[in-house]
Amino acid sequence: SLPEHFENGMISLEKTHDTQVVFGIWSEGVAILDTGSAEIRAIQYASPEDEKKIGKFPWDIKRRDHQSGWIGSETGFNLLHIPSGRVDKLYQNMKSTSEMDSVVVRDILAESKDTFWLATTRGLIHTNIVTGETSHYQHIIGDATSLPHDFIFSIILSRDNKLWLSTRGGGVAMMDQKGRFKTYSVEQGLPSAVATSLVEDNNGKIWVSTYDGWAYIDPTTHTV
């Protein structure tokens, strides 16, 4: 069980090593589970400033290697070096830094070792952390091919290389190769416009969890 000072529930989880699981705790930051000894400990940060970079709400954790992980939180997009406790605040390397102010990163999808898709509360961001090149996709009033809602919970890449996003109020969006979005919401048959998570099954169907139950989207027929 969690130590007493971890009073709240887990909001993210990632295995970074054969005997190590890193998880995020609501309003508590990041902790580590040693699966061999069953010991749970808090991250020992290199400095108080490094701890502030991670934030209190690590919504997503993705493994980089067995000693580090990408963290998405209310502070943005960060890289945590676990042994040293050092944190690299990656969004500072982006050219569009002002767009990232107060952006909460809810989900991270690695396209390559340097390029990432970030599902945020202020739209979809595509960024190269080396060059700083950044693209930002948001809802545009009156444009049915734009993102249906700026608050994105999750993002997946389907087997046919299309991005699927679940949103808070816009249902599900599928992004094509030209950056246009097709929306699946209540009008198309989703139980709710608040879609929280996505998973693709072995037949290529996209399963959606919503506030009012599950549904699946058939990409070949575009039906829910």
Secondary structure by P-SEA (a helix, b strand, c coil): cccccccccccccccccccbbbbccccccbbbbccccccccccccccaaaaaaacccccbbbbcccccbbbbccccccccccccccccccccccccccccccccccbbbbccccbbbbbccccbbbbcccccbbbbbbbbccccccccccccccccccccbbbbbbbccccbbbbccccbbbbbccccccccccccccccccccbbbbbcccbbbbbccccccc
